[in-house]
Amino acid sequence: MAFLCLTAAFLDFLFLNSLVPLTAAAAYRSDDAFAISSQLTIHKESSPPLPPADIGHGLRYTGDDFALNSIAFDPLEELQAALHVMQTTWFDISVGSWATAIDWTRAVIDTHLVCTIGTLSRALDRAKRGGGGFQRPSLEQCEIENEINHYFGQNTAYYFGENAFRIRFEAYDDMLWVVLGWLESVKFIRTHSKLHCGSNAAIADESRRAAWHGTQFVEAFAHRARVFYDLASHGWDEKYCGGGMVWSPNLGPYKNAITNELYISASIGMYLYFPGDNSTSPFVADSIGKQAGNGARPYDAVYLQNAIDGYAWLNRSGMTNRKGLYTDGFHISNWRKNGTECDERNDMIYTYNQGVLLSGFRGLWEGTGNSQYLEDGHGLTRHVIKATGWDLELERVTSADWAGIGRNGILEDHCDAAGRCSQDAQMFKSIFFHHLALFCEPLPLEPTKPGKTQAADKALAHLHHQSCKTYAPWVAHNAQAALKTRDEHGRFGMWWGADEAVVPAALPIGAVDYRNNGTETLGGLWTIKTGVAWSDSVRQHNGLNADGTPSTTDSMADAPLLSAAGQHTLTKTDLNDRGRGRTVETQAGGVAVLRCLWELMNLP
């Protein structure tokens, strides 16, 4: 078995010998359609490559090649450092959790943790397959094994530290974050065991070739994913808007993007990665539906159909704006008078609403073989990148002005510049980059499960691969910007494009920023249903106490205010010390963007 504790010698080998340069020459550019449903052709550039030109933040454009020497930092080394700070600063092993986080952000943070050690596992595998490189192989691989076991131990500790009982009574999106997290843990265990423990040729008897010790947790992790998937599935509603998930059972009906995207990604994740579960605890008869008491099967067509239906509804819902970005969701204006139509859209744009669906697209393709899902995923990704002021074809910033979801080529939420991001919003950018990395995983050339999953031909796999590589310069630009926000302790800030000269962008017309101003949900269409208690879920999402006052754990007391004339006032030298400051959620943003960059730069 070989795990990860990357020493200097290992890093030198990894980065000098095993990284694959990014070659964008054969990939589709921003103006090209990701056309793969019929004949596959790759468009040639009509103009010669631009000469080298500085594009800021230590990056240089070098024609069609974007390789490790094009950036001024070591992505894997910085990823390790970011993860180390996140875990040593905020993780409390005595309770198996991140004490300052809230239920749903803890689930996401644990997902980042397990996916990062998965990245490290793949990095070691690439180095090993490249041959040699270790000055002291036995010692260094022992150190590597120790590090990955260290972090996996924290992942398993969180299984016991997670407040699974309380989350069962929270909003449906809270439950679905739990599902995605434990499915990623199952994926990691299986992949890591296969890479490093699956073929020990030194043992002739195959039955004695032990799997990695982490496989003992697969059943428990899978069971928790199933429990919360089944609970969340009650949020699917046909009464309002002809389908779709409602956000919370405790509020007036709100069909929002994030809950529906989570349902799609969790459904296809259950189809592809859920190993089955025969445990009926803690179910009671008929409480969860037909599967209660009967166990649950892997590759159950119900999960696949749920994902297909979920995206079909979301795609026809009219939830995207003119820039191709997902708005937050729909209210039913007269639901108290038996109205059923989604007729009042909240046009607020959040970064995480553009991300979660990406992993769903990748999974839907593998489950169905329908390439339209990949087309839609690449289309959404390009809409996001363009809306940050970055030109994919030129591989550089083209606008310093607010472009819809960022500026200067850097992804940004509206709350960043004002220093008013809530605990929820501080998690958002990390979610986008996490799901972009999942979307860009290589397409399999052979079915993972013949008869249940699909495979790509070489042309399709190559096109997806090359298209994803064109995103790497933009991700590197964001990673460098994120690295610049670190303080003396290595803690990342929230606003990656921090600049005193920047004025916060105005909210879109028709937008309600309820994620950063919880008082927005105290009346009107957000009214709590009669007879429903003010739940922990509602409080956590809104940063409010039961009486509607701001929560002390999510206070914006230190945030800068607008003057009477509406002018933005900066109150602190370090713009990322305003508001909630640097937190485990903002640290997760650094971890996610660095992991995404390494994965894109190392696509096979």
C-alpha positions in Angstrom: 0.0 0.0 0.0 1.2 3.5 -0.8 -0.4 6.7 0.4 0.5 10.3 0.6 2.9 12.4 2.6 4.7 14.3 -0.2 8.3 14.9 0.6 10.6 17.3 -1.3 12.1 14.5 -3.4 8.6 13.2 -4.4 7.4 16.7 -5.3 10.5 17.3 -7.4 9.9 14.1 -9.3 6.1 14.7 -9.7 6.3 18.1 -11.1 9.4 17.7 -13.3 8.6 14.4 -14.8 4.9 13.4 -14.6 2.7 16.4 -15.4 1.1 16.5 -18.8 1.2 19.9 -20.5 -2.1 21.6 -21.3 -2.5 21.7 -25.1 -5.4 23.8 -26.2 -4.8 23.7 -29.9 -7.2 20.8 -30.6 -9.9 21.9 -28.2 -13.0 23.7 -28.9 -12.8 27.4 -28.2 -15.4 29.6 -26.6 -17.2 30.3 -29.8 -17.4 26.7 -30.8 -20.3 24.4 -30.0 -19.5 21.3 -28.1 -21.1 19.4 -30.9 -20.9 15.7 -30.3 -24.3 14.3 -31.0 -23.7 13.8 -34.7 -20.4 14.1 -36.6 -17.4 15.1 -34.6 -15.1 17.7 -36.1 -12.5 19.8 -34.4 -12.3 23.4 -35.7 -8.9 24.8 -36.5 -8.0 28.2 -35.4 -8.4 30.8 -38.2 -5.7 33.1 -36.8 -2.1 32.4 -35.6 -1.3 32.2 -31.9 -0.8 35.4 -30.1 2.7 36.3 -29.0 3.6 35.8 -25.3 1.8 38.5 -23.2 1.6 39.1 -19.5 -1.9 38.5 -18.2 -1.3 39.2 -14.6 -0.9 37.2 -11.3 2.3 35.5 -12.5 0.7 33.8 -15.5 1.9 34.1 -19.1 0.1 33.3 -22.3 2.4 31.1 -24.4 0.3 30.4 -27.5 -1.5 27.1 -27.4 0.5 25.5 -24.6 -0.3 26.0 -21.0 2.0 23.9 -18.8 3.3 23.9 -15.3 6.0 26.4 -16.1 3.3 28.9 -17.2 2.4 29.5 -13.5 4.3 30.8 -10.6 3.4 28.2 -8.0 3.3 24.5 -7.5 -0.5 23.5 -7.4 -0.1 20.2 -5.5 2.3 21.7 -3.0 0.0 24.6 -2.4 -3.0 22.2 -2.2 -1.3 20.2 0.6 -0.5 23.4 2.5 -4.1 24.6 2.2 -5.5 21.3 3.4 -3.0 21.2 6.3 -4.1 24.7 7.5 -7.8 23.8 7.1 -7.5 20.7 9.2 -5.0 21.9 11.9 -6.8 25.2 12.4 -10.4 24.2 12.4 -10.9 20.4 12.7 -11.4 19.2 16.3 -10.6 15.5 16.4 -12.2 15.2 19.9 -15.7 15.8 18.4 -14.9 14.7 14.9 -16.0 18.0 13.3 -15.3 21.6 12.3 -16.6 23.4 15.4 -17.2 26.8 13.8 -19.0 25.4 10.7 -22.7 24.6 10.5 -24.3 21.4 9.4 -24.4 21.8 5.7 -21.0 23.5 5.4 -19.5 20.7 7.4 -20.9 18.2 4.9 -19.3 20.2 2.1 -16.0 20.6 3.9 -15.7 16.9 4.5 -16.4 16.4 0.8 -13.5 18.6 0.0 -11.3 16.7 2.5 -12.0 13.3 1.0 -11.8 14.5 -2.6 -8.4 16.1 -1.9 -6.9 13.0 -0.5 -8.3 11.3 -3.6 -6.3 13.8 -5.7 -3.2 13.0 -3.7 -3.7 9.3 -4.2 -3.9 9.8 -8.0 -0.8 12.0 -7.9 1.2 9.3 -6.3 -0.1 6.7 -8.8 1.0 9.0 -11.7 4.4 9.3 -10.2 4.7 5.6 -9.6 3.7 4.8 -13.2 6.2 7.3 -14.5 8.9 5.1 -13.0 11.5 5.8 -10.3 11.8 9.3 -8.7 12.2 8.3 -5.1 15.6 8.7 -3.5 14.6 6.6 -0.5 11.5 4.6 -1.8 10.7 2.7 1.3 10.9 5.6 3.7 9.1 8.1 1.5 6.3 5.8 0.6 5.9 5.0 4.3 5.5 8.8 4.9 3.0 9.0 2.1 1.0 6.2 3.6 1.0 7.9 7.0 -0.4 11.2 5.6 -3.3 9.8 3.7 -4.3 7.6 6.6 -4.1 10.7 8.8 -6.7 12.6 6.7 -8.8 9.6 6.1 -9.0 9.1 9.9 -10.5 12.6 10.1 -13.0 11.7 7.4 -14.1 8.7 9.3 -14.2 10.7 12.6 -16.6 13.1 10.9 -18.9 10.2 10.2 -19.4 9.9 13.9 -19.2 13.7 14.5 -21.9 14.6 12.0 -25.2 15.5 13.6 -27.2 13.0 11.4 -30.2 13.2 13.7 -30.6 17.0 13.5 -30.0 17.2 9.7 -33.0 14.8 9.2 -35.3 17.8 10.2 -33.6 20.4 8.1 -34.1 21.6 4.6 -33.9 19.2 1.6 -30.7 20.8 0.3 -29.0 20.2 3.7 -29.8 16.5 3.4 -28.5 16.3 -0.2 -25.1 17.7 0.7 -24.8 14.8 3.1 -25.6 12.3 0.3 -23.0 13.8 -2.1 -20.4 13.8 0.6 -20.6 10.1 1.6 -20.9 9.0 -2.0 -17.5 10.8 -2.6 -16.1 8.9 0.4 -17.3 5.6 -1.1 -15.7 6.5 -4.5 -12.4 7.5 -2.8 -12.2 4.2 -0.9 -12.8 2.1 -4.0 -10.5 4.1 -6.2 -7.7 4.2 -3.7 -7.9 0.6 -2.9 -7.8 -0.3 -6.6 -4.8 2.0 -7.3 -2.6 1.0 -4.4 -3.9 -2.4 -3.1 -5.7 -4.2 -5.9 -2.9 -6.1 -7.6 -0.2 -7.1 -5.3 1.7 -9.4 -7.6 3.9 -10.5 -4.7 1.0 -12.5 -3.4 0.1 -15.4 -5.7 -3.2 -16.2 -4.0 -5.6 -13.5 -5.2 -7.9 -14.2 -2.3 -5.2 -13.1 0.1 -4.6 -9.8 -1.6 -6.2 -7.6 1.0 -8.1 -4.5 0.0 -7.3 -1.2 1.7 -8.4 -1.0 5.3 -10.8 1.8 4.5 -13.1 -0.5 2.7 -14.6 -1.5 6.1 -16.4 1.8 6.1 -18.1 1.5 2.7 -21.3 -0.1 4.1 -21.7 2.6 6.8 -21.0 5.5 4.4 -23.4 4.0 1.8 -26.1 3.6 4.3 -26.0 7.2 5.4 -26.1 8.3 1.8 -29.2 6.2 1.3 -31.0 7.4 4.4 -30.6 11.0 3.5 -31.4 10.5 -0.2 -34.6 8.8 0.7 -35.5 11.6 3.2 -34.7 14.3 0.7 -36.7 12.6 -2.1 -39.9 13.7 -0.2 -39.1 17.2 -1.5 -40.1 16.3 -5.1 -43.4 17.9 -5.7 -45.8 17.7 -8.6 -48.4 20.1 -7.2 -46.5 23.3 -7.9 -44.9 24.2 -11.2 -45.4 20.7 -12.7 -42.5 19.1 -10.7 -39.2 20.0 -9.1 -37.9 20.0 -5.6 -39.1 22.5 -3.0 -36.3 24.0 -0.9 -37.7 23.4 2.6 -40.7 21.6 4.2 -40.9 24.5 6.7 -41.4 27.4 4.4 -43.8 28.5 1.7 -43.1 26.6 -1.6 -39.8 27.8 -3.2 -38.5 25.8 -6.2 -34.8 26.9 -6.1 -31.9 26.0 -8.3 -29.6 24.6 -5.7 -32.1 22.0 -4.3 -33.0 20.8 -7.7 -29.4 20.7 -8.9 -28.4 18.7 -5.8 -31.3 16.3 -6.4 -30.1 15.7 -9.9 -26.5 15.2 -8.9 -27.3 13.1 -5.9 -29.7 10.9 -7.9 -27.2 10.1 -10.6 -24.6 9.7 -7.9 -26.7 7.1 -6.2 -27.2 5.3 -9.5 -23.5 5.2 -10.4 -21.6 4.9 -7.1 -24.0 3.6 -4.4 -22.9 0.0 -3.7 -26.2 -1.2 -2.2 -27.5 -1.3 1.3 -29.3 -4.1 3.2 -29.7 -2.2 6.5 -33.1 -1.0 7.4 -32.1 1.1 10.4 -33.4 3.7 11.2 -36.3 3.2 8.9 -39.7 2.1 10.0 -42.3 0.3 7.9 -43.5 2.4 5.0 -41.8 5.6 6.2 -39.5 5.9 3.3 -41.4 4.2 0.6 -41.2 0.8 -1.1 -37.5 0.3 -0.3 -38.0 0.4 3.4 -37.3 -2.9 5.0 -36.2 -4.4 1.7 -32.7 -2.8 1.3 -31.6 -0.9 -1.7 -29.8 -2.1 -4.9 -26.9 -0.7 -6.8 -27.6 0.7 -10.2 -31.3 1.0 -9.4 -33.1 2.4 -12.4 -35.2 4.6 -10.1 -32.2 6.7 -9.3 -31.4 7.2 -12.9 -34.9 8.1 -13.8 -35.1 10.6 -10.9 -32.0 12.3 -12.3 -33.4 12.4 -15.8 -36.7 13.8 -14.7 -35.0 16.3 -12.4 -33.0 17.8 -15.2 -35.9 17.7 -17.6 -37.9 19.8 -15.2 -35.0 22.2 -14.4 -34.2 22.7 -18.0 -37.7 23.8 -19.0 -38.3 25.8 -15.8 -36.9 29.1 -17.2 -34.4 29.5 -14.3 -31.5 30.8 -16.4 -31.0 34.5 -17.3 -29.8 36.1 -20.5 -26.1 35.3 -19.7 -27.0 31.6 -19.4 -26.5 31.7 -15.6 -28.9 30.0 -13.1 -30.9 32.4 -11.1 -31.8 31.4 -7.6 -35.4 30.1 -8.0 -39.1 30.5 -8.3 -41.9 31.5 -5.8 -45.6 30.8 -6.4 -47.1 34.2 -5.8 -50.6 33.1 -4.8 -49.9 29.6 -3.3 -52.1 30.5 -0.3 -55.0 30.8 -2.7 -54.4 27.5 -4.4 -52.1 29.0 -7.0 -49.7 26.4 -8.5 -47.6 28.3 -11.1 -43.9 29.3 -10.7 -44.5 33.0 -11.6 -42.1 35.0 -9.4 -38.4 34.5 -10.1 -35.7 35.5 -7.8 -33.0 36.7 -10.2 -30.2 36.6 -7.6 -27.0 35.0 -9.0 -24.8 32.8 -6.7 -21.7 31.0 -7.7 -22.7 27.7 -6.3 -25.9 27.6 -8.4 -23.6 27.3 -11.4 -21.6 24.4 -10.1 -23.5 21.6 -8.6 -25.2 20.7 -11.8 -21.9 20.1 -13.5 -21.2 16.8 -11.8 -24.8 15.9 -12.6 -24.2 16.4 -16.3 -21.1 14.2 -16.2 -23.1 11.4 -14.4 -26.1 11.7 -16.6 -23.9 11.2 -19.7 -22.4 8.0 -18.1 -25.8 6.7 -17.1 -27.5 7.3 -20.4 -24.9 7.8 -23.1 -26.7 11.0 -24.2 -24.0 13.5 -25.2 -26.4 16.4 -24.9 -25.7 16.4 -21.1 -22.0 17.0 -21.9 -22.9 19.7 -24.3 -25.0 21.4 -21.6 -22.2 21.1 -19.1 -19.6 22.7 -21.3 -22.1 25.4 -22.3 -22.8 26.3 -18.6 -19.1 26.3 -17.8 -18.3 28.7 -20.7 -21.2 31.0 -19.7 -19.7 31.2 -16.2 -16.1 31.9 -17.4 -17.3 34.6 -19.8 -19.4 36.2 -17.0 -16.1 36.7 -15.0 -14.6 38.8 -17.8 -12.3 36.1 -19.1 -11.9 35.2 -22.8 -11.3 31.5 -23.3 -10.0 31.9 -26.8 -7.4 34.5 -25.8 -6.8 32.9 -22.4 -6.7 36.2 -20.7 -8.8 38.9 -18.9 -10.7 41.1 -21.3 -12.8 43.1 -18.8 -12.2 44.6 -15.4 -15.9 45.5 -15.1 -18.5 43.4 -13.4 -19.5 40.8 -16.0 -22.3 38.9 -14.3 -20.6 36.7 -11.8 -17.2 38.3 -11.4 -14.7 40.7 -12.9 -11.0 40.6 -14.0 -11.5 36.9 -14.8 -12.1 36.1 -11.1 -15.2 34.3 -9.9 -17.0 36.5 -7.4 -20.3 36.6 -5.4 -22.0 39.9 -5.0 -21.3 39.9 -1.2 -17.5 39.7 -1.7 -16.7 43.3 -2.4 -18.9 44.7 0.3 -17.5 42.3 2.9 -21.0 41.1 3.8 -20.8 37.4 3.0 -22.7 35.1 5.3 -21.5 31.7 6.4 -23.5 30.2 3.5 -22.0 32.5 0.9 -18.4 31.9 2.1 -18.9 28.3 1.0 -20.2 29.0 -2.5 -17.1 29.4 -4.7 -15.5 26.2 -3.3 -18.6 24.3 -4.5 -18.3 25.6 -8.1 -14.7 24.5 -8.5 -15.3 21.1 -6.8 -18.0 20.2 -9.3 -16.1 21.5 -12.2 -13.3 19.1 -11.3 -15.8 16.2 -11.2 -17.3 17.2 -14.5 -13.9 17.1 -16.2 -13.0 13.7 -15.0 -12.0 11.6 -18.1 -14.8 9.7 -19.8 -14.4 5.9 -19.5 -13.6 4.0 -22.7 -15.1 0.9 -21.3 -18.3 0.7 -19.3 -17.8 0.7 -15.6 -20.7 -1.7 -15.3 -21.6 -3.3 -18.6 -25.3 -3.1 -19.2 -25.8 -0.3 -16.7 -23.3 2.4 -17.6 -22.0 3.8 -20.9 -18.6 4.3 -22.4 -17.2 7.0 -24.8 -15.6 6.4 -28.1 -12.1 7.8 -28.5 -13.3 10.9 -30.4 -15.8 11.9 -27.7 -13.4 11.2 -24.8 -10.7 13.3 -26.6 -13.1 16.2 -27.2 -14.3 16.3 -23.6 -10.6 16.1 -22.4 -9.4 18.9 -24.7 -12.3 21.1 -23.9 -11.7 20.8 -20.2 -8.1 21.6 -20.6 -9.0 25.0 -22.1 -10.5 25.9 -18.7 -7.2 25.4 -16.9 -5.7 28.9 -17.6 -8.9 30.4 -16.1 -8.8 28.1 -13.1 -5.1 28.9 -12.6 -5.9 32.6 -12.8 -8.4 32.2 -10.0 -6.1 29.9 -8.0 -3.4 32.6 -8.1 -5.8 35.2 -7.0 -7.0 33.0 -4.1 -3.4 32.4 -3.0 -2.8 36.2 -2.8 -5.5 36.5 -0.1 -3.7 34.3 2.4 -2.7 35.8 5.7 0.5 35.1 7.7 -1.1 31.9 8.9 -1.9 30.6 5.4 -5.6 31.2 5.8 -7.5 32.1 2.6 -9.8 35.1 2.3 -13.3 35.2 0.7 -12.8 37.9 -1.9 -10.2 36.7 -4.3 -10.2 39.8 -6.4 -9.9 42.2 -3.4 -9.2 45.7 -4.6 -9.8 49.0 -2.7 -10.8 50.7 -5.9 -13.6 48.3 -6.7 -17.2 49.2 -5.9 -19.7 46.4 -5.1 -21.8 45.5 -8.1 -25.5 46.3 -7.9 -27.8 43.3 -7.5 -29.6 42.2 -10.6 -33.1 43.6 -11.1 -35.6 41.4 -9.4 -32.9 39.8 -7.1 -33.4 39.1 -3.4 -30.1 38.3 -1.7 -31.6 36.2 1.1 -28.4 34.2 1.6 -26.6 37.2 2.9 -29.6 39.0 4.4 -31.7 36.6 6.4 -34.4 39.1 7.3 -35.6 38.8 3.7 -37.2 35.5 4.6 -39.2 36.8 7.5 -42.4 37.6 5.6 -44.1 37.6 2.3 -43.6 34.6 0.1 -41.1 33.2 2.6 -43.6 32.9 5.4 -43.2 29.8 7.6 -46.0 27.3 7.2 -48.6 27.3 9.9 -47.8 24.9 12.7 -44.1 24.6 11.8 -41.5 25.5 14.3 -38.7 27.9 13.5 -36.2 25.2 12.7 -32.4 25.0 13.0 -32.3 24.7 9.3 -34.0 28.1 8.7 -31.8 29.8 11.3 -28.6 28.3 10.0 -29.4 29.4 6.4 -30.3 32.9 7.3 -27.9 33.7 10.1 -30.8 34.6 12.4 -31.9 33.8 15.9 -35.5 32.5 16.6 -36.7 36.1 17.2 -35.3 37.3 13.8 -32.3 39.1 15.2 -28.8 38.4 13.7 -27.0 35.4 15.0 -23.8 36.2 17.0 -22.0 33.5 15.1 -22.8 35.0 11.8 -22.7 38.7 12.6 -21.9 41.3 10.0 -21.1 43.9 12.7 -17.6 44.5 11.3 -18.7 44.8 7.7 -18.3 48.2 6.1 -21.5 50.3 5.7 -22.8 52.4 2.8 -22.8 56.2 3.5 -25.9 58.2 3.3 -25.0 59.0 -0.3 -24.7 55.3 -1.0 -20.9 55.4 -1.4 -18.9 52.3 -0.4 -16.7 52.8 2.7 -13.7 50.6 3.4 -12.9 50.2 7.1 -10.0 47.8 7.2 -6.6 47.5 5.5 -7.1 43.8 4.8 -10.3 43.6 2.9 -10.7 40.0 3.7 -10.7 40.7 7.5 -14.1 42.4 7.2 -17.4 40.7 8.1 -16.8 37.1 9.1 -13.2 37.3 8.1 -11.2 34.2 7.3 -13.1 31.0 8.2 -13.0 27.3 7.5 -15.5 28.0 4.7 -13.1 30.4 3.0 -10.2 28.0 3.5 -12.2 25.4 1.7 -12.4 27.7 -1.3 -8.6 27.7 -1.6 -8.5 23.9 -1.3 -11.2 23.5 -4.0 -9.7 25.8 -6.6 -6.2 24.3 -6.2 -7.5 20.8 -6.4 -9.5 21.7 -9.5 -6.4 23.2 -11.1 -4.2 20.1 -10.4 -6.9 17.8 -11.8 -7.2 19.8 -15.0 -3.5 20.1 -15.5 -3.1 16.3 -15.1 -5.9 15.0 -17.3 -4.5 11.9 -19.0 
